Amino acid sequence: MSATVKSGEAVGPEAGKGRATGARRVRAVRTKGGLSVRLDVRATAVGLLLLAVALAAAVALIGSGDYPMTPSEVLAALTGGGDAGQQYIVHDLRLPRVLVGLLVGVAFGVSGAAFQTVSRNPLGSPDVLGFAQGSSVGALAAIVYFQADAFGVAAGAVAGGVGTGIAIFLLAWKRGIHGYRFVLVGIGASAMLYAMVLFLMTKANIVEATRATTWMTGSLNGRGWDQVEPLAAVCAVLVPLLLFFGRPLRMLEMGDDAAYALGVRVDRVRIVVLLTAVVLVAAATAAAGPISFVALTAPQLARRLTLPRWLKGGGGAPMPGPNLVLSGLMGAVLLVAADWASQRLFGADQLPVGVLTGVLGGGYLLWLLATERKAGRV
């Protein structure tokens, strides 16, 4: 299908000064069928860069291990070449782990962006609001009381996450769901659920406690096609659904009154988006455990990469807009890169990826709180 591209115009407070001041460039792409799409040049370039980095990190991760492989050997094995040993190592051992990492990163990134946009709060992340803890309670209950297998643990994690989401919605509802009340209820629920996690750990025997601790750390070790296929199916359905609500989410950031005036059914959009994001988080947590801080940091890092220069003095506030696609790509980059680092940078002691993301994400959270306090927002 042919298309014409109109010359992009600068938008924003410094639009009249052109690119020298860092104004955003937008191009309108029109097809012969009348479809018009506005492309942010900077965001598109960042998205392509993140996609390339994610794929490169995935190839590097597949090629690392006790049997190292060069990128050319990895690509040959992925396309049907290589010997039988390389085919087995790539397709049966390493590729499923990498695909789970990419899918979990995308799921956490997109859902984190949705939560932060709906709550209009940079702390509005699933792992801060208690959804990850709810999944942990469900998984631990399956381990301690039912001695569940891997499928049962995953089902318990999904049930716990979705149940937590419904409970938080009901507690936060008062003529609609509003950002700060939703965040405060979520933080309170997180503390209560963490206490339940500790209680369940005291009820477990040594074998169950060890298994539960390993799952709660968050790890991609031992992940296979059994985890890839259901998570890929969930992402294939729910990620496009969240992308469909990208425009209403952008309007919600302007405030409820402005969104109502523009024809957005605010409460319905909030409920659908939050429920979709909760299920997406629960599915990702079921596949890899409660890997912390990816959902918090990925959306904000993605926004800062697309931040025009004339906004960079604004106390660290991220640029408007949900940036769902870029957040998902950033989540994939962060998780795959963290998994590679956890395997290769600590010698013989390979760390679970959740440990590394927790350390780095905790530092980022402290910096974010300091920045928000300096700007007078907390």
FENBELZI-V119233 format. One record per run of one state. SS is the DSSP state (h for helix, s for strand, l for the rest). FROM is the first residue (numbers start at 1). TO is the last residue. Records with the same first field share a line. If there is no record, write none. Layout:
# FENBELZI-V119233
SS=FROM-TO / FROM-TO
This chain:
# FENBELZI-V119233
l=1-2 / 12-14 / 22-23 / 32-35 / 64-70 / 79-83 / 120-125 / 130-130 / 147-149 / 173-178 / 204-205 / 218-224 / 245-245 / 253-255 / 262-265 / 289-293 / 306-308 / 312-323 / 345-352 / 375-378
s=3-11 / 24-31 / 36-40
h=15-21 / 41-63 / 71-78 / 84-119 / 126-129 / 131-146 / 150-172 / 179-203 / 206-217 / 225-244 / 246-252 / 256-261 / 266-288 / 294-305 / 309-311 / 324-344 / 353-374
